[in-house]
């Protein structure tokens, strides 16, 4: 999707993953062979807790890192073209792209 947004001329969207604290053992499996930047949530900086995240949430932030919206991939799998388009539109609108 990052490439699709760039192809459409949407600049300013950066997609990355954040793993929940306590699930570090899955980091290697999640990152092997992928180019998605991957961060690890920690107890001192509990992003999952502060954002009230659930598994497979896409959290869309504004330029000041405030939550604009949350799109859950379990409820809205990207294998459905309509869901893919909806998430892409949300991401594009977060940076003011049409």
Secondary structure as the mmCIF struct_conf table of DSSP 4:
data_model
#
loop_
_struct_conf.conf_type_id
_struct_conf.id
_struct_conf.beg_label_comp_id
_struct_conf.beg_label_asym_id
_struct_conf.beg_label_seq_id
_struct_conf.end_label_comp_id
_struct_conf.end_label_asym_id
_struct_conf.end_label_seq_id
HELX_RH_AL_P HELX_RH_AL_P1 UNK A 2 UNK A 7
TURN_TY1_P TURN_TY1_P1 UNK A 8 UNK A 9
BEND BEND1 UNK A 12 UNK A 12
STRN STRN1 UNK A 16 UNK A 19
HELX_LH_PP_P HELX_LH_PP_P1 UNK A 20 UNK A 20
TURN_TY1_P TURN_TY1_P2 UNK A 21 UNK A 22
HELX_RH_3T_P HELX_RH_3T_P1 UNK A 24 UNK A 26
HELX_RH_AL_P HELX_RH_AL_P2 UNK A 27 UNK A 31
TURN_TY1_P TURN_TY1_P3 UNK A 32 UNK A 33
BEND BEND2 UNK A 36 UNK A 36
STRN STRN2 UNK A 37 UNK A 40
BEND BEND3 UNK A 43 UNK A 43
TURN_TY1_P TURN_TY1_P4 UNK A 44 UNK A 45
HELX_RH_AL_P HELX_RH_AL_P3 UNK A 47 UNK A 51
TURN_TY1_P TURN_TY1_P5 UNK A 52 UNK A 52
TURN_TY1_P TURN_TY1_P6 UNK A 55 UNK A 56
STRN STRN3 UNK A 57 UNK A 61
TURN_TY1_P TURN_TY1_P7 UNK A 63 UNK A 64
BEND BEND4 UNK A 65 UNK A 65
STRN STRN4 UNK A 67 UNK A 72
TURN_TY1_P TURN_TY1_P8 UNK A 73 UNK A 75
BEND BEND5 UNK A 76 UNK A 76
TURN_TY1_P TURN_TY1_P9 UNK A 78 UNK A 79
BEND BEND6 UNK A 80 UNK A 80
HELX_RH_AL_P HELX_RH_AL_P4 UNK A 81 UNK A 94
TURN_TY1_P TURN_TY1_P10 UNK A 95 UNK A 96
#
